[in-house]
Every structure is written in C-alpha cells, then in structure tokens.
C-alpha cells in the first residue's frame, strides 16, 4: 500500500513539472500574437496634396504659398518616421498664328511659331518624431533635405512688314536652368478622422542654396530707310548666379493621407 502511494505521488509530481516546462517553453497563444504584432508594427502612409482642389472650391487667397509636393510617403515605426515627398510641374504654350501685314511672303526672315515651356521637379527626404496630443491628434517635428530642378525655354518673334517701304523683324530666345538644394526643420500637426484616414499640415523652415544659369539670344533685322539695305544685329547674353536664402512656408498646404 505504501509503495502504491509513493508511485502515485511520484507520477503526479512528474506530470506537474512537465506541464510547467511546456508552459515556460511555449507561452500562451495570446502572448505569441502580441509578439508578432509588435514585430510587424511598421506602417506605411501615403498622402496627397489637396490644397489646389480646396482653393478651386472655395476661391481662397492665391497669394499664399503652397508646398509643391503632390505626393508624400512615410514609413512609420513607433514614435518616429522616415518621410519623403515628390512634386512635378510642367507647362507648355504655343502660338500657331503669326499676324503680320501683307505681303508677308516677301519677308527675308523665316517665321516660326512662338512657344514657351517649363519643367519643375521637387523632392525631399527626412526624418520626424511624433508626439501624441490626444486620441486623434498628433504633432511631429523633424528635419528635411530638399532638392529642386527647374528648366524653361521660350522663343518669341515680332514682325512689321510693309515692304518695299519698311520692314522690322525681331526674334528672342531664352533658356533658364536652376538647381537648388537645402536643409531645415519641419513642424506639423495631424488629425485622424479614422484609424487609417487623416489630414495634416506642416510648417517647414528651409535654408536653400541655388545656382541659376540663363542664356538669352536676340536677333533683329530691319530695312534702313536711308540706305534701303537690311541691317541686322545679334546679341548673346549668358549669366550665372548663385544664391543662398531661407524661406518659411505657412501651414496653408493640406494633405489627405491613408495609413496601412
């Protein structure tokens, strides 16, 4: 009887000790789930600049400077985030109609339509730290590195043709390229309408250095009334400028963002 009692007691002790080892080695499923969720706590956020749409709907002040970035992206982990943005502007105009006086076919210069075009590319990359101000409001501060590339070309022509009595023709071409780079702090606030949808605005303070190269060509041709001969002139002006400036943008740019 005593041996049976000792055998039961020993078996019970072994079972309890084994269960404790299993529990220590394999935590409950809820703890494992929390650990996995913690490892996956990296979120992505994409934002769209909606300021131009708001200005058209409400006819707001056109003199307020709007940030040039159409798209933003943030990689968020805990209270910090890597941030980036991209913007692009393109403009083109041309005139196919050339208004001159008859007889235009006697003009000694080749006539081309006037045109103008420009391309502007913006980009920034930075880091931010986020503060929780309320259940649906956060503030953040950080630093950005920015870059910009701008290029424009244009050509304009004017003519006064009253041959064989008088004639004047002028053609001007211009080309401008500018590259800029800068750095500076940024301050922002973000309101969450839902867990994923939010709007935010920010105040950047950038210190920018830019280099501008411009070239202007001008050609004129006219009929001299005294000698009855054509007199033409050509000029080519090239300039290079470097500039350092600082600028601050008011929180007038509204972004709508979604987080996933």
JOHUTA-V875623 format. One line per field, one symbol per residue. ss: DSSP state (H for helix, E for strand, L for the rest). burial: 1 if it has 9 or more other C-alpha atoms within 8 Angstrom, else 0. A space follows every 10 residues. Layout:
ss = ???
burial = ???
This chain:
ss = LHHHHHHHHH HHHHHHHHHH HHHHHLLLHH HHHHHHHHHL LEEEEEEEEL HHHHHHHHLL LLLLLLLLLL EEEEEEELLE EEEEEEEEEE EEEEELLLLL LLLHHHLLLL LLLEEEEEEE EEEEEEEEEE EELLLLEEEE EEEEEEEEEE EEEEEEEEEE EELLLEEEEE EEEEEEEEEE EEEEEEEEEE EELLLLEEEE EEEEEEEEEE EEEEEEEEEE EEELLLLLLE EEEEEEEEEE EEEEEEEELL LLLLEEEEEL
burial = 0000000000 0000000000 0010000000 0100000000 0111111111 1001100000 0000000011 1111111001 1111111100 0000000000 0010001000 0011111111 1111111111 0000001111 1111111111 1111111011 1110011111 1111111111 1111111111 1110011111 1111111111 1111111111 1111000000 0000000000 0000000011 0111111110
